[in-house]
Amino acid sequence: MKLNQVRERLLAREELLSPHAARSATSRGRRSAETPSPVRTEYQRDRDRILHTKAFRRLKHKTQVFIAPALDHFVTRLTHTLEVAQVARTIARGLNLNEDLAEAAALGHDIGHGPFGHAGEEALAECLPEGFRHNYQSVRVLDRLEGDGRGLNLTFEVLDAVEKSSKVREDIFADGWGVPGTLEGQVVKTSDAIAYVNHDILDAIRAGLIDEDDLPDSSHRVLGRGHGNRLNALILDAIEASWAATGEGDPSSAPVIQFSPDVRTVANELREFMFQRVYLYDETRHEAERGKRVVKYLFEHFRRFPAGISAGFSLTGDPVERQAADYVSGMTDRYAIRLARELGCPDANGWDV
Ligand code: MG
């Protein structure tokens, strides 16, 4: 049978990866066992399942930093996700790790983000007694809500990497949300930071909040000037500083995904600079507060009238608060704004959607 030879060949290629790479043949598996695909490894199959979800498509109208941007070149959650996937594949390939696992986790990592980015997340966290975190919601979307409420039955390694892709403010590499169990998961977490710091700088320049000369001197000194140079410097440094992940060279150094100490300091400084000048800037905050009020308004509406929740966006056996949160967090910015406007929420006026 010719088709099965494809799978044999793919599995043989995985054997050539680093001894520290994750292999689909030794995956911890899925919640329910499935017949293998003849032409794809398990991680390739997960990647395709994520890509074909409705939740993935909705990322195109969800905020990264700037809410419902009227201009075409601003980053959205979708283009952010694609950039993370590309950075992750480059680093994974550079270290001879499993590119397919990194790609699958990268495509799914932000799929649980609600409308209005972190503002939407904060709003829902204040509405639910158990709180709300986009990384946990990403796992929930992939594992429970998609596939008509059955979940996608993804591999353990992909779900683990999605759950632990989140970072705390202080340090890109701090383990506030847990350390991914695979190096590919660590690659995704690092690639997320590399991607967003860089494209958020571009967007902030585009929005007139900062210009290139405002960036910290250390960034220009260590990473160079301009978007392409910064992005390239961070990716190259991550590959070089994580070389032990290849299994080549000094066997005493632990395989871990990291930056060199200098670059780690600079990357965290850049991130902190972005918090102060962009993410927490008055005007950004003002828009974000408005977005939060829209999300709370919608949550409250659907908590009171759960019959209005469209089928397929929540689980009917769940408490109404949970159902409302699942429904509202699935909305795009523009859907949330239009719906809230229709329902009479004054904060939803004034956005051009
Ligand atoms: Mg992200």
Residues whose N, C-alpha, C, O or C-beta is under 5 A from the ligand:
A	BS01	MG	D110 D192
